[in-house]
Amino acid sequence: MDNRGESRVSESIERILLDKETIQNRIRELGSQITQDYAGKRLHLIAILKGASIFHADIVRSIALEISFDFIAVGSYGKLTQSSGEVRILKDLDESPEGKDVLLVEDIVDTGLTLHYLVRTLKERHPKSLKIASLLSKPARRKIDVPVDYIGFEIPDEFVVGYGLDYDQRYRNLPDIRILRLKT
């Protein structure tokens, strides 16, 4: 404990879970499937900041359709490694999704609480359709079942960083997804 009564936490990268080539190959597959599913339509992607920003950038380049996109930021983790369960919008959309075919782009579905909140909030704004694409899914941690239409990878119950995912705003720039071990 330091003089403020807080425990010191150090961390280490244990190993690479998904390398950058594996991630990029799967994103191309997802982009192809999304292109096929939305053929002849204009798709509006909404990325959940900050974590999904890198996945979003890559997935939009893999979709061969006319698209538009927007961003929304929510908070439920702060400096914690588990969701607090309280979700709030930190940055709202710049334009209404009303009447649009919307694809919500998420980095990881963990408890499902954040995604459940966003889906409910977005449905109140009357999109023509609403589907979800998530790079990662961690089913072992699910508290609320949220149907995800496009999943990149199902992963074990490990704390992961890289490719947009962070711990205390660090590690987002890693090109792959790695398991982070926290030591108290």
C-alpha positions in Angstrom: 0.0 0.0 0.0 1.2 3.5 -0.7 0.6 6.5 1.5 -3.0 7.0 0.1 -4.1 3.5 1.0 -4.2 2.3 -2.6 -2.6 -0.9 -3.6 0.1 -0.8 -6.2 -0.7 -2.8 -9.3 1.8 -3.9 -11.9 1.1 -5.8 -15.0 2.8 -7.9 -17.6 1.9 -9.2 -21.0 1.7 -12.9 -20.7 1.4 -13.9 -24.3 -0.2 -13.1 -27.7 -3.7 -14.5 -28.0 -4.4 -13.4 -31.6 -1.7 -12.2 -33.9 -2.2 -9.4 -36.4 -2.4 -11.7 -39.4 -5.1 -13.8 -37.9 -7.1 -10.7 -36.9 -6.8 -9.2 -40.4 -7.8 -12.4 -42.1 -10.9 -12.7 -39.9 -11.8 -9.0 -40.5 -11.7 -9.6 -44.3 -14.1 -12.6 -43.8 -16.4 -10.5 -41.8 -16.3 -7.7 -44.3 -17.2 -10.1 -47.1 -20.1 -11.5 -45.1 -21.4 -8.0 -44.3 -21.1 -6.9 -47.9 -23.1 -9.9 -49.0 -25.8 -9.5 -46.3 -26.3 -5.8 -47.1 -26.0 -6.0 -50.9 -27.8 -3.1 -52.5 -28.2 -1.2 -49.3 -26.4 1.8 -47.8 -24.9 0.8 -44.4 -24.4 3.1 -41.5 -21.7 2.0 -39.0 -21.6 3.2 -35.4 -18.3 2.6 -33.7 -18.1 2.5 -29.9 -15.2 4.5 -28.8 -12.4 4.2 -27.9 -11.9 0.5 -28.0 -13.6 -0.3 -31.3 -11.8 2.5 -33.2 -9.1 0.2 -34.7 -11.5 -2.6 -35.6 -13.9 -0.1 -37.1 -11.2 1.4 -39.3 -10.3 -2.0 -40.6 -13.8 -3.3 -41.0 -15.0 -0.3 -43.0 -12.2 -0.8 -45.5 -13.2 -4.4 -45.9 -16.9 -3.7 -46.8 -17.5 -3.2 -50.5 -20.7 -1.0 -50.1 -21.6 2.6 -49.8 -21.3 3.4 -46.2 -21.4 6.2 -43.7 -20.3 6.1 -40.1 -20.6 7.8 -36.7 -19.1 7.4 -33.2 -20.5 7.0 -29.7 -18.5 6.8 -26.5 -19.8 5.1 -23.4 -18.2 4.4 -20.0 -18.6 1.5 -17.6 -15.0 0.5 -16.7 -13.0 3.5 -15.8 -9.7 2.2 -14.4 -11.3 -1.1 -13.4 -10.7 -4.5 -15.0 -14.4 -5.3 -14.7 -17.5 -3.3 -15.7 -19.1 -1.3 -13.0 -22.5 -2.2 -14.4 -23.4 1.5 -14.7 -23.2 2.6 -18.3 -23.4 6.2 -19.4 -23.0 8.0 -22.7 -19.8 10.2 -22.8 -20.1 11.3 -26.5 -23.4 10.9 -28.4 -23.9 10.5 -32.1 -23.5 13.4 -34.4 -26.5 12.4 -36.5 -29.6 10.5 -36.0 -29.7 6.8 -37.0 -33.4 7.0 -37.7 -34.4 5.1 -40.9 -30.9 3.8 -41.5 -29.5 0.2 -41.7 -27.2 0.4 -38.7 -24.3 -1.8 -37.8 -23.0 -1.2 -34.3 -19.2 -1.9 -34.1 -17.9 -3.1 -30.7 -14.4 -4.3 -29.7 -15.4 -6.9 -27.1 -18.7 -8.3 -25.7 -17.9 -9.1 -22.1 -20.8 -8.9 -19.6 -23.2 -7.7 -22.3 -24.3 -4.8 -20.0 -22.8 -2.0 -22.2 -24.1 -3.5 -25.4 -27.6 -4.1 -24.0 -27.8 -0.5 -22.9 -26.6 0.8 -26.3 -29.0 -1.5 -28.3 -31.9 -0.3 -26.2 -30.9 3.3 -26.6 -30.4 3.0 -30.4 -33.7 1.2 -30.9 -35.4 4.2 -29.3 -34.0 6.3 -32.1 -35.8 4.2 -34.8 -33.1 2.8 -37.1 -34.5 0.8 -40.1 -32.4 -2.2 -38.9 -29.8 -2.7 -36.2 -27.2 -5.4 -36.1 -24.0 -5.8 -34.1 -20.4 -6.7 -35.1 -17.9 -7.4 -32.4 -14.3 -8.3 -32.8 -14.3 -10.4 -29.6 -16.8 -12.2 -27.5 -16.1 -13.5 -24.0 -19.2 -15.7 -23.3 -17.9 -16.9 -19.9 -18.5 -13.4 -18.5 -21.9 -12.8 -20.0 -24.5 -11.4 -17.6 -27.0 -10.3 -20.2 -27.5 -12.2 -23.5 -27.1 -9.8 -26.4 -27.4 -11.3 -29.9 -24.2 -10.4 -31.9 -24.6 -10.9 -35.6 -20.9 -10.8 -36.6 -18.3 -12.1 -34.2 -14.6 -12.1 -35.0 -13.4 -14.5 -32.2 -14.7 -16.1 -29.1 -12.0 -15.9 -26.4 -11.5 -17.4 -23.0 -12.1 -15.4 -19.8 -8.8 -13.5 -19.9 -8.1 -9.8 -19.6 -6.9 -8.8 -23.1 -5.3 -5.7 -24.5 -4.1 -4.5 -27.8 -5.7 -3.7 -31.2 -7.8 -0.9 -29.5 -8.4 -2.7 -26.2 -6.7 -1.1 -23.2 -5.9 -1.2 -19.5 -5.9 2.2 -18.0 -5.7 3.8 -21.5 -2.5 1.9 -22.3 -1.7 -0.9 -24.8 -4.3 0.2 -27.4 -1.6 0.5 -30.1 -0.4 -3.1 -29.9 -0.9 -4.7 -33.3 -2.2 -7.9 -31.9 -4.4 -9.0 -29.0 -2.5 -10.1 -25.9 -3.3 -11.5 -22.5 -2.5 -9.1 -19.6 -1.7 -10.4 -16.2 -2.3 -8.0 -13.3 -0.2 -8.4 -10.2 -1.2 -6.8 -6.9 
